[in-house]
Amino acid sequence: MNKIVGRALLAIAATTSGAALVAGTTGIAAAADASTLPPTWHIHDCAQAPCLLPHAAVGFFPAILGESLTAYLADPAECPDATDKAFLGGGQPPTTDGVEQNQPLREGVCQTSTTVIHLRSVAPDQPAPTGWTEQGTSGGYTTYYLLTSHS
């Protein structure tokens, strides 16, 4: 399966159930390279500002993957742009971030060549996702993650 088809399946799977997500991402692993990203994807491989799309800040990815920055940059997270957040549910993030009202602040998946990184930010009045790990709180929302393997 080529990278673009694999990434398209991952993006589609991001809007479906968790079981479909795991099934849809099996065997899709590919080494990260911004030059091979589809036009609606970005890569978290920027360790120093300014970061220009499709390059985005490494952020919390090395920490949640338990890797040094050097190890992480050898296989950084690739993510589909969240153009379909309205279909994902979630809370009502502040519109100061340029996010439309009633869309989740952060909800979806990213991937390295070995790991699918599920992300969700939850408003204070919403329960934490069962089985997920808390990453931190920002802007009144708590972000959780769940790591699953491509295999």
Secondary structure, DSSP 8 states (H G I E B T S, - for coil): --HHHHHHHHHHHTTS-HHHHHHHHTT------GGGS-TTEEEEEE-SS---TTEEE-TTHHHHHT--HHHHHTS--EEE--TTGGGS------GGGT--TTS-SSEEEEE-SSEEEEEEEE-TTS---TT-EEEEEETTEEEEEEEEE--
